[in-house]
């Protein structure tokens, strides 16, 4: 758990050494690390963050909402993925 393994994974994905984590995998990571930025972002958006499963469900809700409503061109520019959504949520509480 923690940011270092996540950043290592993200870099390995960028270098095409491994595949990007799926939505459920990233949701589980966010649930395990709910005290970090993505958990704070979900809380700022009004989601309950007291239980791991509620965090996981909230992450998936945000991911699938963006998946459905972003234009395809925007997804390409943003490199939309579960990693992107985790990064986005980390920024929400800061602004």
N, C-alpha and C positions, 0 to 999 in steps of 0.2 A: 504494500500500500504506500501511499505518499506520492509526491510529485515527481521525484527522480525516476522511478520506474515508468511512470506515464510519459514523461518527456523522452526517455530512452525509446519507448515504444513508438512515440510520434516520429522521432527522427528515423527509426528503422523503417517505418511506413513511407516517409518522404523519400528515403533512399531505395525504396522498393525491395527491401530485404524481407519484409513480411507484409501480410495483408492488414488492412485497417480493422480495428475491432468493430464488431457489430453493435447494433443499438443496445441489445440486451447486455452484452459484455461491458459497454461503456456505462450503462445505467447501473450495473452492479458495482463498478468501480466508484462511481459518484456516490452510491449508497454507502459503500464502505468508508468513503472519505468525505462524508457529508459536512464535516467541519471546515472543509476547504472552500475555495471560491465558487464552484458550481452549486454547491449546497446553499451558499449565501445568496447566489443569484436566484435560485428557485424560491427561496424564502422571500426575497424582495418582490418577486412576481406574485406572491400570495399563496404559494403552495405550503402545505404542512411539511415540515422537515424533521419531525421528532422521531419518526420510525424509518428504518432503512427501506422497507418495502414501499412506503409512501414516496420517498425520494426517488426510488427506481421508477415508479409509475409516473411521477411528475416529469422526470427526464424524458421518458418515452413519449409522453403527451407533447412536450415542447418539440422534440425531434420530429414526430409525425405531423404536427401542425405546420412546421416549417417545410417539411418535405412536400406537403400537399399544396402550400400556398406560394412558395417561391417560384419564380419563373425558371425554366431550365437554363436560360442564359446566365441568370444570377447564380444558380447553383454551381455552374462551371467556374465563374469568376471567384466565388467564395470558397471553392473546393469543398463544397458541402459534404459533410460526413458526420458521424458521431463525434469525431475528434473536434470538428468545427463547432458543434453545438456545445460541447464541454467548454471550449475556449470562450465562446460567446457568453455563456452563463457566468463564467468567472468575471466578466467585465460588467455585467448588469449591476451588481451591488456597488461597484465603484463609481457609477455615474448616477 
